[in-house]
Amino acid sequence: MRHRPTMEVPSILVWRLLAAGSGRQRLRRPPLSWSLLLQLAIVILAGLALAQPLFSRSAPSHRIYFLAASASMEATDVAPSRFAAAMAALRSAISASSDSPGDRVSLIVVGAGATIVIARQWDPDGMLPLLAGLSPIDGGADWTAAAALVPELTRPDEDTRLILLGDGTDQAQSI
């Protein structure tokens, strides 16, 4: 029978060194320095910035505009007409809505019936072209029909404001 020579392999060496205690060094904490504290602060702030925490945010706002499109809006006591003045005010308000992201705008045109023209939009560039085809009609405004459309546009978790753009002459019905 042949005898094989004994040979040490690296894994056994490692275990022997560990058993003997020569390879056993204790991990040390790095020394506290201003450089380390600054690096930790940068990492923590970068992590918070990436997480985008909301510390205090008010409820989103939703403005619902009622544009009167009755015959009385064609009066020219305001140049060029009451309807044109109301449209200019509406365009200005929609353009200003881009200042507060997350806020919504809706438009209900009130004529013989009420029609939702813009529903919960936030982009002024998408809303302004929708105003081009609006014009007043012959007859009064149906404010009861307009009021019936409001629940379709509102959400319980937002601050809703109703804004009337009209001349006030055909508001005998209460909303």
N, C-alpha and C positions, 0 to 999 in steps of 0.2 A: 504494500500500500504506500502510496506516494503522499508525502506531506506537503501541503501548500504553504507557501510563506505567508505570514501575517502581514497585513497591509492596513495602514490607517487611511481612512477616507475623510474628506473634509467635514461631513456632517457629524461624524463621531468626534472629530477634533473640537468642533464647536460645542458639543454637549459636554465634553471633558473640560473645556475652558470655563464654561458656565458653572459646572459643578465645582471647579476649583476656586471660583470666585474671581479669577483674574480678568474675565471679560465682563464683569458685572459693574457697570457704572450707573450711577443714579442720574436721572434726567434732572436738569436744573432749570429753574425759571429764568427767562432772560432778565437782565437787570433793567429796572425801571428808569427810563430816560425821557427827556422831552421829545426826542425824535420818535420814539415808540408811541408815546401818547398822542402826538400829532397824527401819526399814521392811523392809529385806531380811530381817532375822531373823524378823519377823512373817510375811512371805510364805513363807519356808522352813518355819517351824513349822506354818503352816496347811496347806501342801502335804503335810507328813508326817502331820498329823492326818487329812486326807482320804484318804490312802493306807492308813491303818490298818495299819502294819507290825507284824508279830509278832516281837518280838525274842527272847523265850524263852517257849515254850508247851509244857507237858508233854503227854504223850499223853492223849487223852480216856479217861475212866474208864467202865467198864461194870460194874454190880453185878447179879449174877444171884441172886435170892432163891429158895430152895427152901422151900416151905411144906408141912410134913407135914400131910396130911389123913387120917390113920389113926384107927382107933377109940380108940387110947390118948390122942389129943388131946382127947377129950371128958371126960377126968378133971377133977374139980373141986378137986384139991389146990391149984390156983392159981385165985383168984376171977376171973371166974365160971367159966372153964374154961381149959385149956392152949391150946386153939385160939383163944379170944377174946383171950388175952394175946399170942399170936403175931401175931394180926391187928392188935392195937393197936400192937405194935412195928413191924409192916410199914407201917401207915398213917403212923406217925411218921417212919420212914426215907424213905418216898416223899415226904412233905411237905418233909423236909429236903433232898431232892435238887434242889429249885429253887434252892438257894444256889449251885450250881456249874453254870452253863450249859454245854451241850455234852456233859455226862455222860448216860449212858443207864442205864435200869433195865429189867430183865426179871424175870418171875415164872413159876416152874414149880410147879404144884400137884402134889404127889406123894401119890397114893392107890393104888388097885389098879393104876392105870397112871399115867403122868405126862402132864400137859397144860400147854402153854405158854399162860398167860392174858394176860401182858403181854410183848410182844417189842420190845426196844430203844426204849422210849419215853423222852421227856424232860419231858413236861408233867404235873405232878402232878394238875392238874384233870381231865385226860383219863384218868388211871390210877385214881384213887380210886373212881369209880363202878363200875369193873370188879370191885372186891373185894366188892361187896354180896352177890352170889349164892353166895359160897364157903362150904362147910360140910364137916365131916369125914364120912367114910364108915365103914361097918362093915368092918373088915379091916385088913390091914397096908399098908405103903407099899412101892412097887416102886422102889427107889433105882437099880437098874440101868437101868430105862427112863428115869429122870430124867437119869442121866449120859449116855445116848445122845442126848439133846436139846441138850446144851451146845454141840457144834460148830455147830449151826444158828444159834446166837445170837452167837457170838464172831467177832471180827475180829482179824487179826494186828497191826494198828497201834494197839491200845488196851490199856489196863491193865484186865484182867478180874478181878473178885473174886467168889468163890462164897460165899454166906451162907446157912446152914441155920437155918431157924426151925422147930424141932420139940422133941420131948421126949427124944429119944435112945433110946427103948425099942425101936423096931423097926428098928434100923440094923444088923442082923446081916450084911447084905450090904455089901460095901465098894463105894464108888463108883469 
